[in-house]
């Protein structure tokens, strides 16, 4: 989790403008939405030609001029790029007037074990906040209502939770909650009056099951939102049957280039005002309706660190239907990918996540994978870059033990490629233990 800082998002004029625009643009006809996208893309292209070293060099090598881009369709002239390009040319993606946009350094989620150092700027922060606000409003949430933030995080407080008054969020680490203290955490939720829950699917599913097992019925949520990984069918079935409300899944990136949110009627709506989303098959051609492809995204607002045609390696199934909710935003049929196994901690509790532990030693690691074949043992496979330093290994071992327990034997291996590969996106966590939850 990233600390919420009001200063990162505080731009009243921008917030009011995009609050006013997004609540109307969700009903725009395609032609009007296309015009808005082109206005934003045109601005971004001009910026990249003039002020971003990587794109200025790339366009020169390809013989492209600004006048070669006259419509949204011309975006395909730019080759797709991925995390490896960012790792190899990181500093070149910074705009020459980088500081003007109030950048903040953050790390990507690293669901493939390759967290990246990227930057948020004020414009992309405003779009992130207002798109998320719009998504939550579809389920009935009103800005300012207290909500539960329930992910696999470490809360460094004796009481086991943190009340973030700045966004009225009850931040709780799901792996701190179990059958022995569920009554206490239910009392905490009553105290803060949280009726909206946001968290990873595994965390939300675990909380619902704990409450169900002890018969606590009075802290059920009015609104449920999941993110960070794919919501599995059995998780959705149980959560919705217990809570009595639909789960609204969402997809976003720390790179601040796209957002997809599910409405209560089930439609997965792309936010085209935030970024341009292409669904591309492995052969490089656009996916047709009903076909799966990789999500390739172009950010329309982050001028501090712009990314054009970024291959996320996440997947979705393209759709050409219209949602019954009445919104005209484009849809994907389903989000696919972003799945990982669970690890068994030293105290015999299953845990997910752990990408946070790979953010501080990010420089020098191209890819990582955690493999558990036996209890109390974890093999960490690292694919190093040229500037790798072995000094990160004891830091990484300490960080993982903090999450998994001191009794865990952490074995670190430097390799040319991680052992378990899937297409298009390698799993970060692989469990070979019997009975591991999926």
C-alpha positions in Angstrom: 0.0 0.0 0.0 1.1 3.5 -0.7 0.6 6.2 1.9 -2.2 8.6 0.9 -0.9 12.1 0.9 -3.4 14.9 0.3 -0.7 17.0 -1.3 -0.2 14.5 -4.1 -3.8 15.0 -5.3 -4.6 18.5 -4.1 -5.5 20.5 -7.2 -9.0 21.9 -6.6 -9.4 23.2 -10.2 -8.4 20.0 -11.8 -10.4 17.9 -9.4 -13.6 19.9 -10.0 -13.1 19.9 -13.7 -12.6 16.1 -14.0 -15.4 15.4 -11.4 -17.7 17.4 -13.7 -16.4 15.8 -16.9 -16.2 12.1 -15.9 -19.8 12.0 -14.6 -20.9 13.2 -18.0 -18.4 11.5 -20.3 -19.5 8.1 -19.1 -22.6 8.6 -21.3 -20.8 10.2 -24.3 -21.5 8.6 -27.8 -18.3 7.0 -29.3 -17.6 9.9 -31.6 -17.5 12.5 -28.8 -15.4 10.2 -26.6 -13.0 9.7 -29.5 -12.7 13.5 -29.9 -11.8 13.8 -26.2 -9.2 11.0 -26.4 -7.6 12.6 -29.5 -7.4 16.0 -27.7 -5.6 14.4 -24.8 -3.4 12.2 -26.9 -2.4 15.0 -29.2 -1.3 17.0 -26.2 0.7 14.1 -24.9 2.4 13.4 -28.3 3.4 17.0 -28.6 4.9 16.8 -25.2 6.8 13.6 -26.0 8.2 15.0 -29.2 9.4 18.1 -27.5 10.5 17.1 -24.0 11.0 13.4 -23.5 14.4 12.1 -24.5 13.4 8.5 -25.0 10.6 9.3 -27.4 12.4 12.1 -29.2 15.2 9.6 -30.0 12.7 6.8 -30.9 10.7 9.0 -33.2 14.0 10.2 -34.9 15.1 6.6 -35.4 11.8 5.7 -37.0 11.7 8.8 -39.1 8.4 10.0 -37.5 7.4 13.6 -37.3 4.6 15.2 -35.2 2.6 15.8 -38.4 2.5 12.0 -39.0 0.0 11.7 -36.2 -3.4 13.1 -37.1 -5.8 10.6 -35.5 -6.1 8.0 -32.8 -5.4 5.3 -35.4 -1.9 6.7 -36.0 -0.9 5.6 -32.5 -0.1 2.2 -34.0 2.9 3.8 -35.7 4.6 3.7 -32.3 6.1 0.2 -31.4 4.9 -1.4 -28.2 7.3 -1.4 -25.2 7.4 -3.4 -22.0 9.1 -3.4 -18.6 12.4 -4.4 -20.0 12.6 -1.2 -22.0 11.8 0.8 -18.9 14.5 -1.0 -16.9 17.1 -0.4 -19.7 16.2 3.3 -20.5 14.6 4.4 -17.2 16.0 7.9 -17.0 15.2 8.7 -20.6 11.5 8.5 -19.9 11.6 11.5 -17.5 10.5 14.7 -19.2 13.1 17.4 -19.3 10.8 19.7 -17.3 10.2 16.7 -14.9 9.9 18.7 -11.7 7.3 21.0 -13.1 4.7 18.2 -12.7 5.2 17.6 -9.0 6.5 14.0 -9.4 6.4 11.4 -6.7 8.5 8.2 -6.9 6.6 5.0 -6.5 7.1 1.3 -7.2 4.9 -0.9 -9.4 3.1 -3.9 -7.8 5.6 -6.3 -9.2 3.2 -9.2 -9.8 5.8 -10.8 -12.0 8.5 -10.1 -9.5 9.8 -7.1 -11.4 8.7 -4.0 -9.6 9.6 -0.8 -11.4 10.4 2.7 -10.2 8.0 5.0 -11.8 6.6 8.4 -11.1 3.2 9.9 -10.5 2.5 13.5 -11.4 -0.4 15.8 -10.3 -2.5 15.3 -13.5 -2.3 11.5 -13.4 -3.1 11.6 -9.7 -6.2 13.6 -10.2 -7.4 11.2 -12.9 -6.6 8.2 -10.8 -8.6 9.6 -7.9 -11.6 10.8 -9.9 -11.8 7.6 -12.0 -11.8 5.5 -8.8 -14.3 7.9 -7.2 -16.6 7.4 -10.2 -16.2 3.6 -10.1 -17.1 3.5 -6.4 -20.1 5.8 -7.0 -21.6 3.2 -9.3 -22.2 1.0 -6.3 -23.6 3.8 -4.2 -20.4 5.0 -2.4 -20.2 8.7 -1.5 -16.9 10.5 -1.2 -16.0 10.9 2.5 -17.7 7.7 3.7 -15.4 5.6 5.9 -14.1 2.4 4.2 -12.0 -0.6 5.1 -8.7 -1.0 3.2 -7.9 -4.7 3.5 -4.7 -5.9 1.8 -1.7 -8.0 2.5 0.3 -5.2 4.3 2.3 -4.8 7.4 0.8 -2.4 9.9 3.5 -1.3 12.3 1.3 -0.5 15.2 0.6 -2.6 18.3 -3.2 -2.3 17.8 -2.9 -4.0 14.4 -4.6 -1.3 12.3 -4.3 2.3 11.3 -7.0 4.9 10.9 -6.0 7.1 7.9 -8.1 10.2 8.7 -6.9 11.9 5.4 -9.0 9.5 3.3 -11.2 8.0 6.1 -9.7 4.5 5.6 -9.3 1.8 8.2 -6.1 0.2 7.0 -5.8 -3.4 8.2 -3.5 -6.2 7.3 -5.5 -9.2 6.5 -2.9 -11.7 7.7 -3.2 -10.1 11.2 -6.8 -11.2 11.4 -7.7 -14.8 12.3 -10.2 -16.8 14.3 -8.6 -15.8 17.6 -9.2 -12.0 17.1 -12.0 -11.7 14.6 -14.4 -10.5 17.3 -12.0 -7.7 18.1 -11.6 -6.6 14.5 -15.4 -6.7 14.0 -15.7 -4.3 17.0 -13.1 -2.0 15.3 -15.1 -2.0 12.1 -18.3 -1.1 14.1 -16.3 1.7 15.8 -15.3 3.4 12.6 -18.6 2.6 10.8 -17.0 1.1 7.7 -19.7 0.1 5.2 -17.4 0.0 2.1 -14.7 -2.6 1.8 -11.7 -2.5 -0.6 -9.0 -5.2 -0.8 -7.4 -8.0 -2.6 -9.8 -10.9 -3.5 -8.0 -13.3 -1.2 -8.2 -10.9 1.7 -11.8 -10.1 1.3 -12.7 -13.7 0.8 -10.8 -14.6 4.0 -12.5 -11.9 6.1 -16.0 -13.0 4.9 -15.3 -16.6 5.8 -14.0 -15.7 9.3 -17.1 -13.6 10.0 -19.4 -16.3 8.6 -17.8 -19.0 10.7 -18.4 -17.1 14.0 -21.8 -15.9 13.0 -21.1 -12.1 12.9 -23.7 -10.6 10.7 -23.9 -6.9 11.6 -20.7 -5.7 9.9 -21.6 -6.8 6.4 -20.5 -4.2 3.7 -22.9 -2.1 1.6 -20.2 -1.9 -1.2 -17.4 -4.3 -2.1 -14.4 -3.5 -4.3 -11.5 -5.8 -5.2 -8.2 -5.0 -6.9 -4.5 -6.1 -7.1 -5.3 -9.6 -8.5 -7.9 -11.4 -10.4 -11.1 -12.3 -8.5 -11.7 -16.0 -8.9 -15.1 -17.5 -9.5 -15.4 -19.4 -6.2 -14.3 -16.3 -4.3 -17.0 -14.2 -6.0 -19.7 -16.8 -5.4 -19.0 -17.1 -1.6 -18.4 -13.3 -1.0 -21.6 -12.3 -2.8 -23.7 -15.0 -1.2 -22.5 -14.0 2.3 -22.5 -10.2 1.9 -25.6 -10.0 -0.2 -24.1 -7.3 -2.5 -22.2 -7.6 -5.8 -18.4 -7.4 -5.8 -17.1 -4.8 -8.2 -13.7 -5.7 -9.5 -11.2 -3.2 -10.7 -7.9 -3.1 -12.7 -5.3 -0.4 -12.6 -1.5 0.1 -12.7 0.9 2.0 -10.6 2.2 3.4 -13.9 -1.0 5.5 -14.0 -1.9 4.8 -17.6 -5.3 3.0 -17.4 -8.2 2.1 -15.2 -10.9 -0.6 -15.7 -13.8 -0.8 -13.2 -16.7 -3.3 -13.0 -20.2 -1.9 -12.3 -22.8 -3.7 -10.2 -24.5 -5.0 -13.4 -21.3 -6.8 -14.2 -19.7 -4.8 -17.0 -16.0 -4.2 -17.0 -15.8 -0.5 -18.1 -12.6 1.0 -19.5 -11.9 4.6 -18.5 -11.0 6.0 -21.9 -10.6 9.5 -20.5 -7.6 8.2 -18.5 -5.8 6.1 -21.0 -6.1 4.4 -24.4 -6.5 0.6 -24.1 -5.7 -1.8 -26.9 -6.2 -5.6 -26.6 -3.4 -7.2 -28.7 -2.9 -10.8 -29.5 0.5 -12.6 -29.3 1.0 -12.1 -33.1 0.7 -8.3 -32.7 -2.8 -8.0 -34.3 -5.8 -6.5 -32.5 -8.0 -9.0 -30.7 -11.5 -9.4 -32.1 -14.6 -9.4 -29.8 -14.5 -12.6 -27.7 -10.7 -13.0 -28.2 -8.2 -12.7 -25.4 -5.2 -10.5 -25.8 -2.7 -8.5 -23.8 -3.6 -5.1 -22.4 -1.5 -2.4 -24.1 -2.1 1.0 -22.6 -1.2 4.6 -23.4 -1.4 7.1 -20.6 -3.0 10.4 -21.4 -2.0 12.5 -18.4 1.3 11.6 -16.8 3.7 14.1 -18.5 6.4 13.7 -15.9 7.0 10.0 -16.9 4.9 9.3 -20.1 4.3 5.8 -21.3 3.0 5.2 -24.9 1.8 1.7 -26.0 3.0 0.0 -22.8 2.6 -3.8 -22.8 1.3 -4.5 -19.3 1.5 -8.3 -19.9 -1.9 -8.5 -18.2 -4.7 -9.9 -20.3 -8.4 -9.3 -21.1 -11.1 -10.5 -23.4 -12.2 -7.9 -25.9 -15.9 -6.9 -26.0 -18.1 -4.9 -28.4 -21.3 -5.1 -26.4 -23.1 -2.3 -24.4 -23.6 -2.7 -20.7 -27.1 -2.9 -19.3 -26.2 -0.1 -16.9 -26.6 2.4 -19.7 -23.0 3.7 -19.7 -21.4 4.0 -23.1 -17.8 3.4 -21.8 -16.1 0.6 -23.8 -16.0 -2.8 -22.2 -13.8 -5.8 -21.8 -15.7 -9.1 -21.3 -13.3 -10.3 -18.6 -10.0 -9.6 -17.0 -7.6 -12.5 -17.1 -4.1 -13.1 -15.6 -2.8 -11.5 -12.4 -3.0 -14.8 -10.5 -0.5 -16.1 -8.0 -0.3 -18.9 -5.5 -0.2 -18.6 -1.7 2.7 -19.2 0.6 2.5 -21.1 3.9 4.0 -19.0 6.7 6.0 -20.5 9.6 2.8 -20.3 11.8 0.9 -22.4 9.2 -1.2 -19.5 7.9 -1.5 -18.9 4.1 -0.3 -15.5 2.8 -0.4 -13.7 -0.5 1.3 -10.6 -1.9 4.9 -10.1 -0.8 5.7 -7.9 -3.8 6.3 -5.0 -1.3 9.4 -6.9 -0.1 11.0 -6.5 -3.6 10.7 -2.7 -3.9 13.6 -1.5 -1.8 16.2 -3.6 -3.7 14.6 -3.0 -7.1 17.7 -1.7 -8.8 19.6 -4.7 -10.1 16.7 -7.2 -10.3 15.1 -7.8 -13.6 12.7 -10.6 -12.5 12.0 -12.6 -9.4 10.0 -15.7 -8.4 9.2 -17.3 -5.1 8.8 -21.0 -5.0 7.7 -23.1 -2.0 8.1 -26.8 -2.3 8.2 -27.7 1.4 6.9 -26.0 4.6 9.4 -23.7 6.3 11.4 -23.4 3.1 11.3 -20.7 0.4 13.4 -20.6 -2.7 13.9 -17.1 -4.2 15.0 -17.0 -7.8 16.5 -13.7 -9.0 17.3 -12.7 -12.5 20.0 -10.0 -12.1 20.8 -7.0 -14.3 24.3 -5.7 -14.9 24.3 -3.5 -11.8 23.1 -6.2 -9.4 24.6 -6.0 -5.9 24.7 -9.0 -3.5 24.1 -6.5 -0.7 20.4 -6.7 -1.4 20.2 -10.4 -0.4 20.5 -10.0 3.4 18.0 -7.1 3.3 15.6 -9.2 1.2 16.0 -12.2 3.5 15.2 -10.1 6.5 12.2 -8.5 4.9 10.7 -11.9 3.9 11.3 -13.4 7.3 9.5 -10.5 8.8 6.4 -11.5 6.8 6.8 -15.3 6.8 8.4 -15.9 10.2 11.9 -16.3 11.5 11.8 -20.1 11.2 11.5 -19.8 7.4 14.6 -20.9 5.6 15.1 -18.4 2.8 17.3 -19.6 0.0 18.3 -17.1 -2.7 19.4 -18.2 -6.2 20.8 -16.0 -9.0 19.6 -17.4 -12.3 19.3 -16.5 -16.0 15.6 -17.2 -16.0 13.0 -18.1 -13.3 12.1 -21.8 -13.3 8.3 -21.6 -13.8 7.3 -19.7 -16.9 3.7 -19.1 -18.1 2.5 -17.0 -21.0 2.2 -14.1 -21.2 3.0 -13.3 -17.6 5.1 -15.4 -15.2 3.7 -16.1 -11.7 5.6 -14.3 -9.0 4.6 -16.9 -6.4 4.5 -20.7 -7.1 3.4 -23.2 -4.5 4.1 -26.9 -4.8 2.5 -27.6 -1.4 -0.5 -29.9 -1.2 -3.7 -28.1 -0.2 -2.4 -24.6 -1.2 -5.4 -22.3 -1.8 -5.9 -20.9 -5.3 
